[in-house]
């Protein structure tokens, strides 16, 4: 069984690769202050998990790795996500049906919610597994193409399935917050979330403060379009103009 330190190193390797797409064994060893033999073992483990591809003298992210792996996202900024989830828990409206997106932040929130006698729809395998352990929850898992790094169903079929639903509530996060809007790294995830967004009476965006310094390409919605933006800390001054419903 791997130790917390070993898992942390695997996560750091994936973080480095998400920034640079490729790295050599020697550069990783220098950055992480471990031997090259240790890095080779770590890379072998990540390859076995399907998260990387080996290259001559190093490793690269697969071509279709548009999003950071769920393996990384669940653990990255975990405390901040828990704090943002705690804020969101306090302001949840009454609802009977909810769409929960594939973000690790929404997963942290869903795990703490009382969803008894509610209908929950999600495209996230991790969320579905977590909620399947709870009694009296009507759980619907959307189908689609499951990518190796996201553990979620994506694609046009996933988006089309949402046409058959109407939600009281949508709980969502995003890859980045910029230009007073929520952005995603992949077009597929943006389209799925946008479809659910348009079919939801209430929309709550849950983000930790690190999302305000992140970057992504596909615009999901303006922050003012959400009923609430729950975060773990006050937003940057340029965002807090009184028009965006921040709660922290």
Secondary structure by P-SEA (a helix, b strand, c coil): cccaaaaaaaaaaaaaaaacccccaaaaaaaacccaaaaaaaaaaaaaaccccccccccccccccccccaaaaaccaaaaaaaaaaaaaaccccccbbbbcccaaaaaaaaacccccbbbbbccaaaaaaaccccccbbbbbbccccccccccccaaaaaaaccccccbbbbccccccccbbbbccaaaaaaaaaaaaaccbbbbbbccccccccccccccccccccbbbcccccccccccccccccc
